[in-house]
Amino acid sequence: MPLLVYVLIAIVLGISMGYIFPDWITRIFVTFNSFFGQFISFCVPLIILALVSAAIAETSDNAGRMLLMTLGLAYLSTVVAGVVSYTTSSWVFPHWIIPTDTLTVATGGTTLIPYFKIMLPPALDVLSALALAFMLGLGITATRANVLKQGLLELRSVIMLVIEKAVVPLLPLYIFGIFLQMSASGEVGHVLKTFMVVIIVIFALHILWLLFLYVVAGSVARRNPLRLMATMLPAYLTALATSSSAATIPVTLQQAKKTGASPNVVDFVIPLCANIHLSGSCLKIVACSLAMMIMVGQPFSFGMFLGLICLLAITLVAAPGVPGGAIMAALPILESVLGFTPEMQALIISLYIAMDSFGTACNVMGDGALTTIINAVMRHKSTQQLSR
């Protein structure tokens, strides 16, 4: 079954069992959550180091104007999407989400404490891991250190195996424990109401963002934006079904070529954007984070979220190919910039995964728009060179 199904089952069971289980059983899951939360915190810097450094080392092998243009457009699109998400969410959410002091029971200091705790501090902090990842990735490219590059690729395989075989399979149990705690504390109704508001707002934002991207692409390429969107629709639907940008690449390539873009441009831009263009994911993480902060009564500001967005646009390159990878890659940034606790991280994981396929579909659909823009610019430059 898809991860989303397991998560939904975990949420339903957690809510139901919270009214049935005695405290001593609930404390077993509280104990598990205490350890697993620390395990996630331990893994996240390693995820950043292994996946980001390997992605930079691989991507930078292809030098040239088209690479720089694709990187710049993808980063700009992701950052602008995050800013739009913050602006809209900060205007809408305060009218619908009411912070409650009692929610601290569900997001930190519950009366149900673990039977025991095992301390597992991370080997690196987040910023150190990110800085080291950039240093290694760029250094490997500059020095052609193929042996070190191969070592990073193998490290990435190991870390991805840990995520796929240890972290992801246990996430539903972790989420079950969180909702079990909230149900036992009586706060689950407030959280679910918040979830519904956030899901509706984020879905609307995704549609509006895609319309904006295709209007820009249509203007640059002098094409009908609605026809471009209709051509890319099979890729959107495939991404909805697979929740994976990587798995959707064959369909995205096929549909992008049908838009009239050059096959050479499509074959270069689409696979690259599948790894670096994550505007839908950034949009969703920003909205979910802001909703979570309002829900627990934490202060926030545009400057705080702008820093978060700029870091997310870089860090999310670690996400593709990993189930729920975007939110896993974002956890250390949420912790260091916004001060998210492990319990808040678990809630945002639940909220994110509930909409995972929509964010992936937005990423994939946006790749088609960026391809159209880059194709039009490259064609214009080629025409200019020929005229000379």
N, C-alpha and C positions, 0 to 999 in steps of 0.2 A: 504494500500500500504506500501511497505517497506520504511524505513526512507530514503534510498538512492534515491528513486523516488521523494519524497518530496523535498529533497535537490537539485536534478537536475532541478526540476520544478522551485524552488526558484531562482537558478542561472540564468536560461534562462529568467525568467520574470524580474529579477533584471536588467540584461543586457539590455533587450528590453525597459523596462519602463524608464530606465535612460535617454534615448534619447527623451522621450515623456513627462514625468511628469514635471510640473513647479517646481521651487525651493520650493515653500511653501508646496507642497505635500511631496517632498523628505525630507524636514525638519521634518515632522511628524514621518517618519521612523527613521531619525537620532535621534530624541528624544527618541523613543522606544528603539533603540539600546544603547543609553547612559545609560538608566536604566537597561536594561536586561544584559548588560555587567557587571554592578556592582552586579546584582543579582547572576550571575554566580560566580563572585569572592567571594561573600558572602557564596555561597553554597559549594564551592570546599573544604575548610578546614573541613567542616562538613562531606563531603563525605569521605575524608581521615580518619578522626577520627572514623566514624561509621563503614565503610566497612573494613578498614585495621585491626582495633582492633578486630572486630568480626571474621575476617578470621584467624588471628593468634590464637585466643582463640579456634577456632574450629579445626584448623589444628594440633595444638600442643597436642591435646588429644591423638593422635596416636604416641606413642613414639617408638623408635627402629631404627635399622640400615637402614631399607628400607626407612623410613621417611627422615632421614638425607641425605641418598644418593639421593633421589628424589629431596629434597630441593636444595642440592648442585648442582646437574646436571642442574636443571631448571634455577637456578640463573646464573650459568656459561654460559649456552646456551644463555640466554637473554643478558648478558653482552657482550659476544663475538659477537653476532649478531649485537648489537649496534655499537661496534667498527668497524666491517666490513662495516656496513652501512656508518659510518662517513668517514672512509678511502676512500671508493669508491666515495661517494658523494662529498667530498672535492676535489677529483681529477677531477670529471666529470662536476659538476655544474658550476664552475667558467668559463668554456669554453662556456656554453650555456645560463647562466642567467646573464644578464647585469643589475647591480644596477642603478637606476635612482633617482635623487633628487626629481623629480616631484612625485614619488611614495609616498612621505610623505603626499601628498594630500589624497591618498586612505587609508593610514594607520595611521592617527592621525589627524593632524591639517587641516581639510578641511575648505573651506570657508563657507560651510553649517553647521551652528551650531545648537544644540538642542534649542527648544523653552524654555525649562527649564531643570534643573538637580535636581535629588534626590540623595543625598549622602547615601550610604549604606555600611559602612565599615565592613569588616569581623570580626567575633567575635574572631577568632584566626588567627595567621599567619600560613603559611604552615609548617614550620619546627616545630613549637610548636605542631601543630595537629599531625604531623608524630611521634614526640617523645612521645606524650601522648598516641597515638594509640599503640605503641610498649610497653610502660610501662603497660598499661591496659591489652593488650593481653597476654603478658608474665606473668604478675602478677596474672591474673585470672588462668592461667594454673598451676602456682606454688602453689597457695593457695586454689585451687579448689573452687573459689568463684562463685558458680553456680547461685546465685541470680544476681550478677553483670553481669555475662555472659549472662543470659537471658535478662537483661536490655539492653545490647549492641546489642543483636540479634534483639530486638524490635526496638531499635534506628536505626539499619540498615534497617529494614523494612520501617520505616518512611522516612528515607532519600531516599531510592530507590523509594518510592511512589512519593516523590517530584520530583525526576529526571524523572520518567516515565510519570507523569501527568502534570508537569509544565515546566521543562527544555527542555526535548526532543520535546514535541509538538510545543514549541515556537522557537526551533532552526531554522527551515526553514524560519520563518518570520525574524529572526535575520540575517540569511545569505542573504535573499532577500534584507534587508536594506543595508548590506555591499556592495553587488554587485550593488545596485542602486546608492550608493555613488560613487563607482569606475567608473561606466558607465557615471555618470554625470560629473566626473572629467576628463574623457578621458583616464584613466589608465587601463581599463578592459582588453584591448588587451594584454598588457604586462603580466598581471597576468595569463590569460588563457594560454599563451604560456609557462609560467613557469610551470603551472599545468601539461601540456602534457609531458614536459621533465621529471618532477619528477615522474609521473605515470609510464612512460616507464622504467626508471631506477629502481624504486622500484619493479616492477613486475619481472624484470630480476634478481634482488638481491634475491627475494623470492625463485625463482627456484634454483639459485646457492646455497643458504643456505640450502635448503632441500636436494639437492644432497650431500652436505658436511655432513649433519647429518646422512644420510642413508649410506654413505660410511663408516663413523665411526662406526655406528651400525652394518653394515655388517661385518666389520673387527673384532669387538669385539665378535659378535655372530657366526662368520664364516658362514654367509649367503650371498646370492646374494642381493646386495642393491637394484637393479632394481626390483627384484621380491618382496622384502619387500614394496617398494613404490607402486607397482601395487596392492598389497593386501590392502594397506591403501587408495587407490584412492577413493573408495566410501565414506569414511569419509571426504576426501578433498572436494568432490563434494557436499556432504550434508552441509558442513560448508559454501561453496560458496552460497548455496541457503538460509541458515538460518541466516548467519552472527552471529552465536552464538555458542561458544564452549560448553556451557551448554546444548543447545538443541541437539547438535551433539553427546553427550556422549554415548547414546545407540548404535549408528552406530560405533563409535570409539571403544567401548568395543568389539563389535562383530568382527570387522576387526582385532583388535590387537590380539585377541585369535586365529584368523586364521593364524597369522604369526608364531605360534608355541610357543608363550609365555605362561607361567603358568597362569591359570585362577586366582589364588590367587594374583599373581603379577599384572595382568591386572586390576583386580577389585580394587586394591589399588592405582596403579600409575595413571591410566587414569583419574578418577575423581579428584585426587589431582592436576595433571598437567593441567587439564582444568581450574584450578583456579590460578596456580602459574607459569606456563610456557607460556610466552608471547613473545617469540623471534621475531615472525613476527610483532607483534605490536610495539615492541621497535625499530626494524629495520626501520619500516615505520615512526614512530614519529621522529627518529633522522634525517632521510633523509628530511622529510618535514620541520623540524625546521631549518636545515642548509640552505635549499633552501629559506626559508622565510628570514633568516638573510642576505643572499647574495642579495636577491631581494631589501631589504630596506637599504642595505649598512652598516649593523652593523658588527663590527669586531668579529671574533671567533677564537678559538684555540682548540687544542686537549685536553688540560687539562680541559677546560671549559666543553667540551662535555663528557669527561670521568666521571666527577662528575655528569653530567646529567644522563648518562647511568646507573651508579651505583644506583642512586636514583630511576630511572624509574623501574629498575629490582625489587625493593622492592615495590614501590608505585602501580604498575600496578596490584598487586593482588586484588585491589579494582575494577578492570574492569569487570571480567566475569559476565554475566547475565544482564548487563546494556547496552542498545543500545548505541553504540558509547562510551562505558564506558572507554576504554583505553585512549582516548584523553581527556575525561572529568577528569579522575584521573591525567593525566599528566599536565593539565593546570597550577596548582600552581607551579609545578617544572619549567615549562617553564617561568613563570613569575619571580620566585625568582632567578633562575640560569642564564637564558638568557635575562631577561629583556623584555619579550614579553608584548606588550600593549594589551588592550582588542580587538582592531581592528585586530592586528596580530593573536590573539587567534581565532577570528572568521574565519579568512582566513584559518588557519591550521585545524580548525574543518571541514570546507568545503572540503579541500583537503583530509583530513583523511577519512571522511565518504564516499567520492567518491570511495575509495579503501577499505572500511571497510571489505567487505567479503573476499578479498584476504589475508589480514592480519590474519583474523580469521582462514581461511583455512590453512595458513602456521603454525599457532599455533597448530592446531589439527593434521596436518600431522607430525609435529615435535614431538608431544606427542607419536606417534607410534614408532619413532626412539628411544626416551628416554626409553620407555617401553622395547624395545628389548635389549638395553644396560643393564638396571637394571636386567632384567630377566637373561641375560647371566652371570652377576657378581654374583647374588644370587645363581644361579645354580652351579657356580664354587666353591663358598664358601661352599655350602652344600656338594658337592663332596669331598672337602678337609676334612670336619668334619667327614664324613662317613669313609674315608680312615684311619683316626686316630683311 
